[in-house]
């Protein structure tokens, strides 16, 4: 609600491609809406420095309460990976999924959230595979109904 973490990051320390700790200024990361260089390079972040700004205590408390209430009202709680698909140009992934009749649809313990259709939730003991199968189904149905291919915003990292 008005501020993003990118707006307060000063620097980030991470393990670079040479397996050494290195600190980079925020500008290095090319932060933009749902975008940064971190999507294109392998990285393990160890910590970051953020710059917070003083303000009037009551105003800060009110903003925190407003943000918390907005999230509680608009987004599901529980176990999710957050907003799962990127918004296609000119529309939102959640609206397409909802219009495709998939809000609340479940495959085993993985479910399209009844509260916000762009959130895939774990209703119990869903595995990564369960969620990925559900995501593939959602993509297929949306493509068949609207000719729009959804792209995952969530990145799955495999490690052997």
C-alpha positions, -999 to 999 in steps of 0.1 A, spaced: 0 0 0 23 27 -13 57 13 -4 77 -16 -17 107 -32 0 128 -20 -30 123 15 -18 141 10 15 169 -14 6 203 2 9 225 -28 1 224 -66 -1 251 -91 9 250 -124 -9 272 -153 -20 283 -145 -55 290 -169 -84 325 -174 -70 312 -186 -37 324 -154 -19 304 -130 2 300 -97 -15 279 -66 -7 262 -48 -36 243 -15 -36 206 -16 -42 211 -1 -77 229 -33 -88 197 -53 -85 177 -32 -110 146 -34 -88 113 -28 -105 77 -40 -100 81 -78 -95 115 -77 -112 151 -77 -103 184 -91 -115 179 -118 -89 156 -135 -113 185 -139 -138 214 -148 -116 220 -175 -91 222 -160 -56 221 -168 -20 213 -137 1 227 -136 36 214 -102 47 205 -67 36 205 -32 50 173 -12 49 168 24 57 137 32 77 125 67 82 112 82 114 76 92 116 48 99 140 40 68 161 2 69 157 5 74 119 29 45 116 6 22 137 -24 33 116 -5 24 84 5 -10 98 -31 -17 108 -44 -6 74 -19 -28 55 -26 -58 78 -63 -54 73 -60 -50 35 -40 -82 33 -64 -101 55 -93 -89 34 -78 -95 0 -53 -124 4 -57 -158 18 -39 -168 49 -23 -202 55 3 -219 33 7 -202 -1 35 -192 -23 19 -158 -28 7 -145 -61 14 -175 -83 11 -163 -119 22 -131 -136 -5 -107 -147 -8 -109 -185 -9 -75 -203 -42 -58 -199 -57 -82 -174 -50 -100 -141 -42 -137 -137 -66 -139 -108 -95 -125 -129 -88 -150 -157 -86 -179 -133 -118 -168 -116 -136 -163 -149 -125 -198 -159 -145 -211 -130 -114 -223 -110 -118 -202 -78 -119 -228 -50 -110 -257 -73 -88 -284 -57 -67 -313 -67 -60 -332 -36 -46 -310 -9 -36 -282 -34 -63 -256 -41 -70 -224 -60 -78 -201 -31 -115 -193 -27 -104 -158 -16 -81 -148 -44 -78 -170 -75 -42 -162 -82 -31 -179 -49 -26 -216 -49 -29 -229 -14 -18 -260 6 -49 -272 24 -31 -299 43 -2 -319 31 3 -308 -5 37 -315 -20 55 -293 -45 44 -318 -72 7 -314 -61 9 -276 -65 27 -279 -98 0 -303 -111 -27 -279 -100 -8 -250 -116 -5 -269 -149 -42 -276 -148 -50 -239 -142 -28 -229 -171 -44 -254 -194 -80 -243 -186 -72 -206 -189 -55 -212 -222 -84 -233 -235 -110 -207 -225 -92 -174 -233 -62 -183 -255 -39 -167 -229 -9 -186 -215 -3 -179 -179 33 -176 -168 44 -186 -133 57 -159 -111 68 -184 -86 102 -200 -94 108 -236 -84 144 -244 -77 155 -280 -81 184 -294 -61 197 -329 -63 
